[in-house]
Amino acid sequence: MKYNVLCPYCHGKQAVAHPGDYTPIYAECASCGKRFVLEPERHGVAVYKVEDAPCCSDPDCLATELAASEND
Ligand SMILES: [Zn+2]
C-alpha cells in the first residue's frame, strides 16, 4: 500500500509505503529529511508533525501505552 501525502513540514509530495492496516507509522520526508506521522483513516490518510500527533496517532506513544498496559 502506498500513500501519496504532503510533508507537514515542507509540503513536499511524498509517496509513503505502509503495511495496509490502520496503524500509524513514522515516515521520513525525502525533501526536508524530517520525520512525520502517517496514519491511514477510513476515508484517506492523515499526516501529523511528530510534535503535533495525538498519542493515539504516535507510534512511540502507542508503544509506551502498550508496554504500560502489559504491566496491569
Ligand atoms: Zn518535508
N, CA, C, O and the ligand as a Tripos MOL2 file, in Angstrom:
@<TRIPOS>MOLECULE
protein
  289   287    73     0     0
PROTEIN
NO_CHARGES

@<TRIPOS>ATOM
      1 N           0.8480   -1.1910    0.0000 N.3       1 MET1
      2 CA          0.0000    0.0000    0.0000 C.3       1 MET1
      3 C           0.8790    1.2340    0.0000 C.2       1 MET1
      4 O           1.7620    1.3780    0.8450 O.2       1 MET1
      5 N           0.6330    2.1300   -0.9560 N.am      2 LYS2
      6 CA          1.3980    3.3830   -0.9910 C.3       2 LYS2
      7 C           0.4440    4.5520   -0.8960 C.2       2 LYS2
      8 O          -0.5870    4.5930   -1.5680 O.2       2 LYS2
      9 N           0.8070    5.5060   -0.0460 N.am      3 TYR3
     10 CA          0.0080    6.7100    0.0970 C.3       3 TYR3
     11 C           0.7820    7.8960   -0.4560 C.2       3 TYR3
     12 O           1.9790    8.0360   -0.2060 O.2       3 TYR3
     13 N           0.1090    8.7320   -1.1910 N.am      4 ASN4
     14 CA          0.7020    9.9830   -1.6410 C.3       4 ASN4
     15 C           0.2360   11.0790   -0.6970 C.2       4 ASN4
     16 O          -0.9520   11.3980   -0.6450 O.2       4 ASN4
     17 N           1.1600   11.6500    0.0400 N.am      5 VAL5
     18 CA          0.8330   12.6620    1.0460 C.3       5 VAL5
     19 C           1.7500   13.8640    0.8660 C.2       5 VAL5
     20 O           2.7260   13.8260    0.1170 O.2       5 VAL5
     21 N           1.4010   14.9380    1.5810 N.am      6 LEU6
     22 CA          2.2570   16.1140    1.6100 C.3       6 LEU6
     23 C           2.9600   16.1600    2.9570 C.2       6 LEU6
     24 O           2.3310   15.9980    4.0030 O.2       6 LEU6
     25 N           4.2440   16.3770    2.9230 N.am      7 CYS7
     26 CA          5.0040   16.5150    4.1620 C.3       7 CYS7
     27 C           4.4350   17.6700    4.9790 C.2       7 CYS7
     28 O           4.2680   18.7660    4.4450 O.2       7 CYS7
     29 N           4.1280   17.4520    6.2780 N.am      8 PRO8
     30 CA          3.5700   18.5380    7.0980 C.3       8 PRO8
     31 C           4.5820   19.6500    7.3830 C.2       8 PRO8
     32 O           4.1930   20.7250    7.8390 O.2       8 PRO8
     33 N           5.8270   19.4210    7.1320 N.am      9 TYR9
     34 CA          6.8390   20.4480    7.3830 C.3       9 TYR9
     35 C           7.0990   21.3040    6.1410 C.2       9 TYR9
     36 O           7.0040   22.5300    6.1940 O.2       9 TYR9
     37 N           7.4250   20.6550    5.0320 N.am     10 CYS10
     38 CA          7.8270   21.4230    3.8440 C.3      10 CYS10
     39 C           6.8030   21.3230    2.7280 C.2      10 CYS10
     40 O           6.9570   21.9680    1.6910 O.2      10 CYS10
     41 N           5.7580   20.5250    2.9230 N.am     11 HIS11
     42 CA          4.6960   20.3390    1.9310 C.3      11 HIS11
     43 C           5.1910   19.7140    0.6390 C.2      11 HIS11
     44 O           4.5640   19.8580   -0.4110 O.2      11 HIS11
     45 N           6.3220   19.0170    0.7220 N.am     12 GLY12
     46 CA          6.7910   18.2660   -0.4430 C.3      12 GLY12
     47 C           5.9600   17.0090   -0.6100 C.2      12 GLY12
     48 O           5.5500   16.3940    0.3740 O.2      12 GLY12
     49 N           5.7140   16.6300   -1.8380 N.am     13 LYS13
     50 CA          4.9490   15.4150   -2.1030 C.3      13 LYS13
     51 C           5.7850   14.1910   -1.7700 C.2      13 LYS13
     52 O           6.9440   14.0780   -2.1700 O.2      13 LYS13
     53 N           5.1660   13.2740   -1.0220 N.am     14 GLN14
     54 CA          5.8590   12.0590   -0.6170 C.3      14 GLN14
     55 C           4.9990   10.8460   -0.9400 C.2      14 GLN14
     56 O           3.7840   10.8680   -0.7450 O.2      14 GLN14
     57 N           5.6270    9.7960   -1.4310 N.am     15 ALA15
     58 CA          4.9420    8.5130   -1.5860 C.3      15 ALA15
     59 C           5.4670    7.6140   -0.4770 C.2      15 ALA15
     60 O           6.6470    7.2660   -0.4520 O.2      15 ALA15
     61 N           4.5770    7.2400    0.4430 N.am     16 VAL16
     62 CA          4.9970    6.5000    1.6310 C.3      16 VAL16
     63 C           4.4090    5.0930    1.5930 C.2      16 VAL16
     64 O           3.1990    4.9220    1.4400 O.2      16 VAL16
     65 N           5.2600    4.1010    1.7330 N.am     17 ALA17
     66 CA          4.7950    2.7150    1.7870 C.3      17 ALA17
     67 C           4.2560    2.4180    3.1770 C.2      17 ALA17
     68 O           4.8250    2.8520    4.1790 O.2      17 ALA17
     69 N           3.1520    1.6730    3.2320 N.am     18 HIS18
     70 CA          2.5170    1.3400    4.5070 C.3      18 HIS18
     71 C           2.0320   -0.0950    4.4400 C.2      18 HIS18
     72 O           1.6080   -0.5560    3.3800 O.2      18 HIS18
     73 N           2.0870   -0.8130    5.5640 N.am     19 PRO19
     74 CA          1.6710   -2.2320    5.5600 C.3      19 PRO19
     75 C           0.2180   -2.4600    5.1510 C.2      19 PRO19
     76 O          -0.1130   -3.5570    4.7020 O.2      19 PRO19
     77 N          -0.6580   -1.4700    5.2870 N.am     20 GLY20
     78 CA         -2.0110   -1.6470    4.7840 C.3      20 GLY20
     79 C          -3.0990   -1.7070    5.8420 C.2      20 GLY20
     80 O          -4.2720   -1.8250    5.4870 O.2      20 GLY20
     81 N          -2.7670   -1.6320    7.1260 N.am     21 ASP21
     82 CA         -3.8050   -1.5700    8.1530 C.3      21 ASP21
     83 C          -3.9780   -0.1060    8.5810 C.2      21 ASP21
     84 O          -3.6340    0.8040    7.8270 O.2      21 ASP21
     85 N          -4.5010    0.1170    9.7710 N.am     22 TYR22
     86 CA         -4.7160    1.4990   10.2360 C.3      22 TYR22
     87 C          -3.6750    1.9370   11.2560 C.2      22 TYR22
     88 O          -3.8910    2.8950   11.9980 O.2      22 TYR22
     89 N          -2.5650    1.2480   11.2910 N.am     23 THR23
     90 CA         -1.5200    1.5790   12.2530 C.3      23 THR23
     91 C          -0.7830    2.8520   11.8430 C.2      23 THR23
     92 O          -0.3580    2.9730   10.6940 O.2      23 THR23
     93 N          -0.6260    3.8040   12.7670 N.am     24 PRO24
     94 CA          0.1920    4.9690   12.4400 C.3      24 PRO24
     95 C           1.6660    4.5800   12.3370 C.2      24 PRO24
     96 O           2.1510    3.7580   13.1140 O.2      24 PRO24
     97 N           2.3600    5.1600   11.3960 N.am     25 ILE25
     98 CA          3.7880    4.8810   11.2260 C.3      25 ILE25
     99 C           4.5420    6.1990   11.0890 C.2      25 ILE25
    100 O           3.9620    7.2450   10.7980 O.2      25 ILE25
    101 N           5.8560    6.1160   11.3090 N.am     26 TYR26
    102 CA          6.7010    7.2530   11.0040 C.3      26 TYR26
    103 C           7.1580    7.1530    9.5580 C.2      26 TYR26
    104 O           7.4830    6.0740    9.0610 O.2      26 TYR26
    105 N           7.1740    8.2920    8.9020 N.am     27 ALA27
    106 CA          7.7350    8.3700    7.5620 C.3      27 ALA27
    107 C           8.7830    9.4680    7.5790 C.2      27 ALA27
    108 O           8.6980   10.4150    8.3610 O.2      27 ALA27
    109 N           9.7770    9.3290    6.7030 N.am     28 GLU28
    110 CA         10.7970   10.3660    6.6350 C.3      28 GLU28
    111 C          10.6740   11.0880    5.3150 C.2      28 GLU28
    112 O          10.6540   10.4700    4.2510 O.2      28 GLU28
    113 N          10.5930   12.3840    5.3920 N.am     29 CYS29
    114 CA         10.4380   13.1890    4.1930 C.3      29 CYS29
    115 C          11.7190   13.1680    3.3760 C.2      29 CYS29
    116 O          12.8080   13.4290    3.8860 O.2      29 CYS29
    117 N          11.5630   12.8510    2.0890 N.am     30 ALA30
    118 CA         12.7380   12.8080    1.2170 C.3      30 ALA30
    119 C          13.2030   14.2110    0.8500 C.2      30 ALA30
    120 O          14.3340   14.3910    0.4000 O.2      30 ALA30
    121 N          12.3400   15.2050    1.0400 N.am     31 SER31
    122 CA         12.6870   16.5780    0.6600 C.3      31 SER31
    123 C          13.4240   17.3090    1.7710 C.2      31 SER31
    124 O          14.4690   17.9120    1.5260 O.2      31 SER31
    125 N          12.8860   17.2630    3.0040 N.am     32 CYS32
    126 CA         13.4970   18.0230    4.0900 C.3      32 CYS32
    127 C          14.1430   17.1190    5.1330 C.2      32 CYS32
    128 O          14.8470   17.6100    6.0160 O.2      32 CYS32
    129 N          13.9180   15.7980    5.0490 N.am     33 GLY33
    130 CA         14.5850   14.8670    5.9540 C.3      33 GLY33
    131 C          13.9430   14.7520    7.3180 C.2      33 GLY33
    132 O          14.4520   14.0300    8.1760 O.2      33 GLY33
    133 N          12.8260   15.4500    7.5470 N.am     34 LYS34
    134 CA         12.1760   15.3740    8.8540 C.3      34 LYS34
    135 C          11.2550   14.1680    8.9270 C.2      34 LYS34
    136 O          10.7590   13.6710    7.9160 O.2      34 LYS34
    137 N          11.0450   13.7190   10.1470 N.am     35 ARG35
    138 CA         10.1750   12.5780   10.3720 C.3      35 ARG35
    139 C           8.7700   13.0670   10.6930 C.2      35 ARG35
    140 O           8.6010   14.0040   11.4720 O.2      35 ARG35
    141 N           7.7780   12.4470   10.1060 N.am     36 PHE36
    142 CA          6.3940   12.8030   10.4130 C.3      36 PHE36
    143 C           5.5720   11.5370   10.5730 C.2      36 PHE36
    144 O           6.0250   10.4400   10.2460 O.2      36 PHE36
    145 N           4.3590   11.7010   11.0810 N.am     37 VAL37
    146 CA          3.4760   10.5680   11.3300 C.3      37 VAL37
    147 C           2.4640   10.4610   10.1910 C.2      37 VAL37
    148 O           1.8710   11.4550    9.7690 O.2      37 VAL37
    149 N           2.2840    9.2510    9.7100 N.am     38 LEU38
    150 CA          1.2590    8.9790    8.6980 C.3      38 LEU38
    151 C           0.2850    7.9830    9.2970 C.2      38 LEU38
    152 O           0.6830    6.9200    9.7720 O.2      38 LEU38
    153 N          -0.9930    8.3330    9.2710 N.am     39 GLU39
    154 CA         -1.9970    7.4330    9.8300 C.3      39 GLU39
    155 C          -3.1450    7.2510    8.8440 C.2      39 GLU39
    156 O          -3.8720    8.2020    8.5560 O.2      39 GLU39
    157 N          -3.3150    6.0320    8.3220 N.am     40 PRO40
    158 CA         -4.4450    5.7770    7.4220 C.3      40 PRO40
    159 C          -5.7570    5.9250    8.1670 C.2      40 PRO40
    160 O          -5.8700    5.5510    9.3340 O.2      40 PRO40
    161 N          -6.7430    6.4700    7.4830 N.am     41 GLU41
    162 CA         -8.0690    6.6000    8.0560 C.3      41 GLU41
    163 C          -9.0570    5.9700    7.0980 C.2      41 GLU41
    164 O          -8.7020    5.5540    5.9950 O.2      41 GLU41
    165 N         -10.3110    5.9070    7.5400 N.am     42 ARG42
    166 CA        -11.3140    5.2250    6.7220 C.3      42 ARG42
    167 C         -11.4520    5.8830    5.3440 C.2      42 ARG42
    168 O         -11.6630    5.1980    4.3430 O.2      42 ARG42
    169 N         -11.3330    7.1930    5.3020 N.am     43 HIS43
    170 CA        -11.5280    7.8920    4.0310 C.3      43 HIS43
    171 C         -10.2710    8.6330    3.6210 C.2      43 HIS43
    172 O         -10.3440    9.7940    3.2160 O.2      43 HIS43
    173 N          -9.1450    8.0020    3.7160 N.am     44 GLY44
    174 CA         -7.9420    8.6770    3.2740 C.3      44 GLY44
    175 C          -6.8100    8.4580    4.2540 C.2      44 GLY44
    176 O          -6.6500    7.3710    4.8080 O.2      44 GLY44
    177 N          -6.0400    9.4840    4.4570 N.am     45 VAL45
    178 CA         -4.8610    9.3460    5.2910 C.3      45 VAL45
    179 C          -4.5810   10.6910    5.9490 C.2      45 VAL45
    180 O          -4.7750   11.7470    5.3470 O.2      45 VAL45
    181 N          -4.1210   10.6320    7.1940 N.am     46 ALA46
    182 CA         -3.7680   11.8490    7.9140 C.3      46 ALA46
    183 C          -2.2630   11.8970    8.1010 C.2      46 ALA46
    184 O          -1.6200   10.8610    8.2670 O.2      46 ALA46
    185 N          -1.7040   13.0960    8.0760 N.am     47 VAL47
    186 CA         -0.3010   13.2660    8.4210 C.3      47 VAL47
    187 C          -0.2070   14.2800    9.5520 C.2      47 VAL47
    188 O          -0.9780   15.2380    9.6130 O.2      47 VAL47
    189 N           0.7360   14.0570   10.4310 N.am     48 TYR48
    190 CA          0.9520   14.9550   11.5620 C.3      48 TYR48
    191 C           2.4370   15.2440   11.6830 C.2      48 TYR48
    192 O           3.2760   14.3970   11.3760 O.2      48 TYR48
    193 N           2.7500   16.4490   12.1320 N.am     49 LYS49
    194 CA          4.0970   16.6710   12.6420 C.3      49 LYS49
    195 C           4.2360   15.8250   13.8990 C.2      49 LYS49
    196 O           3.2670   15.6370   14.6340 O.2      49 LYS49
    197 N           5.4330   15.3160   14.1470 N.am     50 VAL50
    198 CA          5.6160   14.4320   15.3030 C.3      50 VAL50
    199 C           5.1900   15.1370   16.5920 C.2      50 VAL50
    200 O           4.5670   14.5200   17.4560 O.2      50 VAL50
    201 N           5.5240   16.4270   16.7270 N.am     51 GLU51
    202 CA          5.1880   17.1510   17.9590 C.3      51 GLU51
    203 C           3.6970   17.4610   18.0660 C.2      51 GLU51
    204 O           3.2150   17.8110   19.1430 O.2      51 GLU51
    205 N           2.9570   17.3370   16.9530 N.am     52 ASP52
    206 CA          1.5270   17.6370   16.9680 C.3      52 ASP52
    207 C           0.6590   16.3810   17.0220 C.2      52 ASP52
    208 O          -0.5500   16.4860   17.2290 O.2      52 ASP52
    209 N           1.2360   15.2200   16.8440 N.am     53 ALA53
    210 CA          0.4400   13.9950   16.7520 C.3      53 ALA53
    211 C          -0.1880   13.6640   18.1030 C.2      53 ALA53
    212 O           0.5050   13.6700   19.1200 O.2      53 ALA53
    213 N          -1.5090   13.3710   18.1290 N.am     54 PRO54
    214 CA         -2.1070   12.8760   19.3660 C.3      54 PRO54
    215 C          -1.5120   11.5120   19.7090 C.2      54 PRO54
    216 O          -1.0130   10.8030   18.8360 O.2      54 PRO54
    217 N          -1.5720   11.1560   20.9900 N.am     55 CYS55
    218 CA         -0.9230    9.9110   21.4170 C.3      55 CYS55
    219 C          -1.4110    8.7120   20.6090 C.2      55 CYS55
    220 O          -0.6240    7.8270   20.2740 O.2      55 CYS55
    221 N          -2.7180    8.6800   20.2930 N.am     56 CYS56
    222 CA         -3.2510    7.5200   19.5810 C.3      56 CYS56
    223 C          -2.7490    7.4560   18.1500 C.2      56 CYS56
    224 O          -2.9530    6.4500   17.4690 O.2      56 CYS56
    225 N          -2.0940    8.5130   17.6810 N.am     57 SER57
    226 CA         -1.5600    8.5230   16.3260 C.3      57 SER57
    227 C          -0.0370    8.5430   16.3180 C.2      57 SER57
    228 O           0.5780    8.6930   15.2620 O.2      57 SER57
    229 N           0.5630    8.3940   17.4740 N.am     58 ASP58
    230 CA          2.0130    8.4640   17.5880 C.3      58 ASP58
    231 C           2.5720    7.0750   17.8840 C.2      58 ASP58
    232 O           2.3320    6.5270   18.9600 O.2      58 ASP58
    233 N           3.3170    6.5000   16.9350 N.am     59 PRO59
    234 CA          3.8160    5.1250   17.1450 C.3      59 PRO59
    235 C           4.5780    4.9430   18.4540 C.2      59 PRO59
    236 O           4.3930    3.9350   19.1370 O.2      59 PRO59
    237 N           5.4310    5.9030   18.8150 N.am     60 ASP60
    238 CA          6.2020    5.7740   20.0550 C.3      60 ASP60
    239 C           5.2970    5.8250   21.2730 C.2      60 ASP60
    240 O           5.4840    5.0620   22.2210 O.2      60 ASP60
    241 N           4.3130    6.7210   21.2540 N.am     61 CYS61
    242 CA          3.4000    6.8620   22.3780 C.3      61 CYS61
    243 C           2.5420    5.6100   22.5110 C.2      61 CYS61
    244 O           2.2950    5.1380   23.6210 O.2      61 CYS61
    245 N           2.0880    5.0720   21.3860 N.am     62 LEU62
    246 CA          1.3090    3.8400   21.4300 C.3      62 LEU62
    247 C           2.1230    2.7050   22.0330 C.2      62 LEU62
    248 O           1.6220    1.9450   22.8610 O.2      62 LEU62
    249 N           3.3810    2.5920   21.6150 N.am     63 ALA63
    250 CA          4.2430    1.5260   22.1270 C.3      63 ALA63
    251 C           4.4110    1.6660   23.6360 C.2      63 ALA63
    252 O           4.4090    0.6700   24.3590 O.2      63 ALA63
    253 N           4.5580    2.9030   24.1120 N.am     64 THR64
    254 CA          4.6980    3.1430   25.5440 C.3      64 THR64
    255 C           3.4210    2.7230   26.2850 C.2      64 THR64
    256 O           3.4830    2.0990   27.3440 O.2      64 THR64
    257 N           2.2710    3.0740   25.7130 N.am     65 GLU65
    258 CA          0.9990    2.7120   26.3470 C.3      65 GLU65
    259 C           0.8010    1.2170   26.3810 C.2      65 GLU65
    260 O           0.3240    0.6750   27.3780 O.2      65 GLU65
    261 N           1.1610    0.5420   25.3040 N.am     66 LEU66
    262 CA          1.0120   -0.9150   25.2640 C.3      66 LEU66
    263 C           1.9000   -1.5620   26.3050 C.2      66 LEU66
    264 O           1.4810   -2.4870   27.0020 O.2      66 LEU66
    265 N           3.1210   -1.0790   26.4090 N.am     67 ALA67
    266 CA          4.0510   -1.6350   27.3860 C.3      67 ALA67
    267 C           3.5130   -1.4250   28.7970 C.2      67 ALA67
    268 O           3.6090   -2.3130   29.6440 O.2      67 ALA67
    269 N           2.9440   -0.2360   29.0450 N.am     68 ALA68
    270 CA          2.4050    0.0740   30.3610 C.3      68 ALA68
    271 C           1.2000   -0.8220   30.6790 C.2      68 ALA68
    272 O           1.0600   -1.2840   31.8110 O.2      68 ALA68
    273 N           0.3370   -1.0690   29.6980 N.am     69 SER69
    274 CA         -0.8650   -1.8530   29.9690 C.3      69 SER69
    275 C          -0.5200   -3.3230   30.1920 C.2      69 SER69
    276 O          -1.2840   -4.0480   30.8300 O.2      69 SER69
    277 N           0.6270   -3.7700   29.6690 N.am     70 GLU70
    278 CA          1.0250   -5.1540   29.8930 C.3      70 GLU70
    279 C           1.3850   -5.3970   31.3500 C.2      70 GLU70
    280 O           1.3870   -6.5390   31.8090 O.2      70 GLU70
    281 N           1.6840   -4.3420   32.0700 N.am     71 ASN71
    282 CA          2.0510   -4.4980   33.4710 C.3      71 ASN71
    283 C           0.8460   -4.5190   34.4120 C.2      71 ASN71
    284 O           1.0110   -4.7080   35.6170 O.2      71 ASN71
    285 N          -0.3280   -4.3320   33.8930 N.am     72 ASP72
    286 CA         -1.5180   -4.3330   34.7430 C.3      72 ASP72
    287 C          -1.8270   -5.7210   35.2540 C.2      72 ASP72
    288 O          -2.7980   -5.9070   35.9870 O.2      72 ASP72
    289 ZN          9.4610   17.6520    4.2110 Zn       73 ZN73
@<TRIPOS>BOND
     1     1     2 1
     2     2     3 1
     3     3     4 2
     4     3     5 am
     5     5     6 1
     6     6     7 1
     7     7     8 2
     8     7     9 am
     9     9    10 1
    10    10    11 1
    11    11    12 2
    12    11    13 am
    13    13    14 1
    14    14    15 1
    15    15    16 2
    16    15    17 am
    17    17    18 1
    18    18    19 1
    19    19    20 2
    20    19    21 am
    21    21    22 1
    22    22    23 1
    23    23    24 2
    24    23    25 am
    25    25    26 1
    26    26    27 1
    27    27    28 2
    28    27    29 am
    29    29    30 1
    30    30    31 1
    31    31    32 2
    32    31    33 am
    33    33    34 1
    34    34    35 1
    35    35    36 2
    36    35    37 am
    37    37    38 1
    38    38    39 1
    39    39    40 2
    40    39    41 am
    41    41    42 1
    42    42    43 1
    43    43    44 2
    44    43    45 am
    45    45    46 1
    46    46    47 1
    47    47    48 2
    48    47    49 am
    49    49    50 1
    50    50    51 1
    51    51    52 2
    52    51    53 am
    53    53    54 1
    54    54    55 1
    55    55    56 2
    56    55    57 am
    57    57    58 1
    58    58    59 1
    59    59    60 2
    60    59    61 am
    61    61    62 1
    62    62    63 1
    63    63    64 2
    64    63    65 am
    65    65    66 1
    66    66    67 1
    67    67    68 2
    68    67    69 am
    69    69    70 1
    70    70    71 1
    71    71    72 2
    72    71    73 am
    73    73    74 1
    74    74    75 1
    75    75    76 2
    76    75    77 am
    77    77    78 1
    78    78    79 1
    79    79    80 2
    80    79    81 am
    81    81    82 1
    82    82    83 1
    83    83    84 2
    84    83    85 am
    85    85    86 1
    86    86    87 1
    87    87    88 2
    88    87    89 am
    89    89    90 1
    90    90    91 1
    91    91    92 2
    92    91    93 am
    93    93    94 1
    94    94    95 1
    95    95    96 2
    96    95    97 am
    97    97    98 1
    98    98    99 1
    99    99   100 2
   100    99   101 am
   101   101   102 1
   102   102   103 1
   103   103   104 2
   104   103   105 am
   105   105   106 1
   106   106   107 1
   107   107   108 2
   108   107   109 am
   109   109   110 1
   110   110   111 1
   111   111   112 2
   112   111   113 am
   113   113   114 1
   114   114   115 1
   115   115   116 2
   116   115   117 am
   117   117   118 1
   118   118   119 1
   119   119   120 2
   120   119   121 am
   121   121   122 1
   122   122   123 1
   123   123   124 2
   124   123   125 am
   125   125   126 1
   126   126   127 1
   127   127   128 2
   128   127   129 am
   129   129   130 1
   130   130   131 1
   131   131   132 2
   132   131   133 am
   133   133   134 1
   134   134   135 1
   135   135   136 2
   136   135   137 am
   137   137   138 1
   138   138   139 1
   139   139   140 2
   140   139   141 am
   141   141   142 1
   142   142   143 1
   143   143   144 2
   144   143   145 am
   145   145   146 1
   146   146   147 1
   147   147   148 2
   148   147   149 am
   149   149   150 1
   150   150   151 1
   151   151   152 2
   152   151   153 am
   153   153   154 1
   154   154   155 1
   155   155   156 2
   156   155   157 am
   157   157   158 1
   158   158   159 1
   159   159   160 2
   160   159   161 am
   161   161   162 1
   162   162   163 1
   163   163   164 2
   164   163   165 am
   165   165   166 1
   166   166   167 1
   167   167   168 2
   168   167   169 am
   169   169   170 1
   170   170   171 1
   171   171   172 2
   172   171   173 am
   173   173   174 1
   174   174   175 1
   175   175   176 2
   176   175   177 am
   177   177   178 1
   178   178   179 1
   179   179   180 2
   180   179   181 am
   181   181   182 1
   182   182   183 1
   183   183   184 2
   184   183   185 am
   185   185   186 1
   186   186   187 1
   187   187   188 2
   188   187   189 am
   189   189   190 1
   190   190   191 1
   191   191   192 2
   192   191   193 am
   193   193   194 1
   194   194   195 1
   195   195   196 2
   196   195   197 am
   197   197   198 1
   198   198   199 1
   199   199   200 2
   200   199   201 am
   201   201   202 1
   202   202   203 1
   203   203   204 2
   204   203   205 am
   205   205   206 1
   206   206   207 1
   207   207   208 2
   208   207   209 am
   209   209   210 1
   210   210   211 1
   211   211   212 2
   212   211   213 am
   213   213   214 1
   214   214   215 1
   215   215   216 2
   216   215   217 am
   217   217   218 1
   218   218   219 1
   219   219   220 2
   220   219   221 am
   221   221   222 1
   222   222   223 1
   223   223   224 2
   224   223   225 am
   225   225   226 1
   226   226   227 1
   227   227   228 2
   228   227   229 am
   229   229   230 1
   230   230   231 1
   231   231   232 2
   232   231   233 am
   233   233   234 1
   234   234   235 1
   235   235   236 2
   236   235   237 am
   237   237   238 1
   238   238   239 1
   239   239   240 2
   240   239   241 am
   241   241   242 1
   242   242   243 1
   243   243   244 2
   244   243   245 am
   245   245   246 1
   246   246   247 1
   247   247   248 2
   248   247   249 am
   249   249   250 1
   250   250   251 1
   251   251   252 2
   252   251   253 am
   253   253   254 1
   254   254   255 1
   255   255   256 2
   256   255   257 am
   257   257   258 1
   258   258   259 1
   259   259   260 2
   260   259   261 am
   261   261   262 1
   262   262   263 1
   263   263   264 2
   264   263   265 am
   265   265   266 1
   266   266   267 1
   267   267   268 2
   268   267   269 am
   269   269   270 1
   270   270   271 1
   271   271   272 2
   272   271   273 am
   273   273   274 1
   274   274   275 1
   275   275   276 2
   276   275   277 am
   277   277   278 1
   278   278   279 1
   279   279   280 2
   280   279   281 am
   281   281   282 1
   282   282   283 1
   283   283   284 2
   284   283   285 am
   285   285   286 1
   286   286   287 1
   287   287   288 2
@<TRIPOS>SUBSTRUCTURE
     1 MET1         2 RESIDUE 1 A MET
     2 LYS2         6 RESIDUE 1 A LYS
     3 TYR3        10 RESIDUE 1 A TYR
     4 ASN4        14 RESIDUE 1 A ASN
     5 VAL5        18 RESIDUE 1 A VAL
     6 LEU6        22 RESIDUE 1 A LEU
     7 CYS7        26 RESIDUE 1 A CYS
     8 PRO8        30 RESIDUE 1 A PRO
     9 TYR9        34 RESIDUE 1 A TYR
    10 CYS10       38 RESIDUE 1 A CYS
    11 HIS11       42 RESIDUE 1 A HIS
    12 GLY12       46 RESIDUE 1 A GLY
    13 LYS13       50 RESIDUE 1 A LYS
    14 GLN14       54 RESIDUE 1 A GLN
    15 ALA15       58 RESIDUE 1 A ALA
    16 VAL16       62 RESIDUE 1 A VAL
    17 ALA17       66 RESIDUE 1 A ALA
    18 HIS18       70 RESIDUE 1 A HIS
    19 PRO19       74 RESIDUE 1 A PRO
    20 GLY20       78 RESIDUE 1 A GLY
    21 ASP21       82 RESIDUE 1 A ASP
    22 TYR22       86 RESIDUE 1 A TYR
    23 THR23       90 RESIDUE 1 A THR
    24 PRO24       94 RESIDUE 1 A PRO
    25 ILE25       98 RESIDUE 1 A ILE
    26 TYR26      102 RESIDUE 1 A TYR
    27 ALA27      106 RESIDUE 1 A ALA
    28 GLU28      110 RESIDUE 1 A GLU
    29 CYS29      114 RESIDUE 1 A CYS
    30 ALA30      118 RESIDUE 1 A ALA
    31 SER31      122 RESIDUE 1 A SER
    32 CYS32      126 RESIDUE 1 A CYS
    33 GLY33      130 RESIDUE 1 A GLY
    34 LYS34      134 RESIDUE 1 A LYS
    35 ARG35      138 RESIDUE 1 A ARG
    36 PHE36      142 RESIDUE 1 A PHE
    37 VAL37      146 RESIDUE 1 A VAL
    38 LEU38      150 RESIDUE 1 A LEU
    39 GLU39      154 RESIDUE 1 A GLU
    40 PRO40      158 RESIDUE 1 A PRO
    41 GLU41      162 RESIDUE 1 A GLU
    42 ARG42      166 RESIDUE 1 A ARG
    43 HIS43      170 RESIDUE 1 A HIS
    44 GLY44      174 RESIDUE 1 A GLY
    45 VAL45      178 RESIDUE 1 A VAL
    46 ALA46      182 RESIDUE 1 A ALA
    47 VAL47      186 RESIDUE 1 A VAL
    48 TYR48      190 RESIDUE 1 A TYR
    49 LYS49      194 RESIDUE 1 A LYS
    50 VAL50      198 RESIDUE 1 A VAL
    51 GLU51      202 RESIDUE 1 A GLU
    52 ASP52      206 RESIDUE 1 A ASP
    53 ALA53      210 RESIDUE 1 A ALA
    54 PRO54      214 RESIDUE 1 A PRO
    55 CYS55      218 RESIDUE 1 A CYS
    56 CYS56      222 RESIDUE 1 A CYS
    57 SER57      226 RESIDUE 1 A SER
    58 ASP58      230 RESIDUE 1 A ASP
    59 PRO59      234 RESIDUE 1 A PRO
    60 ASP60      238 RESIDUE 1 A ASP
    61 CYS61      242 RESIDUE 1 A CYS
    62 LEU62      246 RESIDUE 1 A LEU
    63 ALA63      250 RESIDUE 1 A ALA
    64 THR64      254 RESIDUE 1 A THR
    65 GLU65      258 RESIDUE 1 A GLU
    66 LEU66      262 RESIDUE 1 A LEU
    67 ALA67      266 RESIDUE 1 A ALA
    68 ALA68      270 RESIDUE 1 A ALA
    69 SER69      274 RESIDUE 1 A SER
    70 GLU70      278 RESIDUE 1 A GLU
    71 ASN71      282 RESIDUE 1 A ASN
    72 ASP72      286 RESIDUE 1 A ASP
    73 ZN73       289 GROUP 0 **** ****
